[in-house]
Amino acid sequence: MRERINIRGVAFDSVTFDEAVTRLTDALVTGTQTALYTPNSEIVQACVEDPALCEIINSAELITPDGIGVVKAGRILGTPFPGGRVAGFDLGRALLSKIGAMQKPDGSPYRVYFLGGKPGVAEAARDAILAEFPDVTFAGTGDGYFKKEGEETAAVIETVNASGADVLFVCLGAPTQEKWIYHNRAAMPGVTLFLGLGGSLDGYAGIVKRAPKIFIKLGLEWFYRLCKEPWRIKRMSKLPVFYFGTWKYKLTRKKNAE
Ligand code: UDP
């Protein structure tokens, strides 16, 4: 049974980081098609405003909190996350660190496909991952600048299917990647894991540097990112809306219960 933590309508899984990694490797071994989404508070706020998006996010088999805002909301609402933040970037990397040692029943390797980022990024990410984990088997790579429906999407699907990918990293930014996976996963029956991991390929490729550990520890990664990428200010303006909205939600809920 999946234990869930409901944050403003988004049904997160109540898992630690290690449990989330095990869910992914178990799904791979059993061949259970699984989508992983890792919403941050911007996406949860977008779900509050758009029930159709909320349904898409909740359709995933594994949903973990990526961002201190969602973790704080868990505490505010009295349903804390057991392992705090479970970031997509780290989950993807942990899976890649294990997958080389795993084999299918017929002895063949599980194959990884990196989809997303500007032209060249997926290849640079693959090379960086292979330098660290040389036993990972890649099925292919592709940039994320194609039309997210129609012929261009059909061509991407055909390429992924022909590649024999078992694990598809879909790094198109949120919520584009979640919508793309939701609408197209059935057309890729050979893919077991769909990982919606935002800017992770930029991170693996070393194009975008992760915040220093001290920022992550203090819950200030968002601030570091804002300083590095100031154009995020518009998106980040959703953060206070989410934070105060969560308090309002909690107080209204309490009042209604009295
Ligand atoms: N991207 C893409 N296709 C698009 C739009 C964006 O592949 O049509 C990529 C972009 O190059 C970047 C990632 O998606 O690598 C989005 O990164 P961001 O850090 O903004 O992710 P988010 O915070 O949205 O999850």
Residues whose N, C-alpha, C, O or C-beta is under 5 A from the ligand:
A	BS01	UDP	G116 G117 K118 G144 Y145 C171 L172 G173 A174 G198 G199 D202
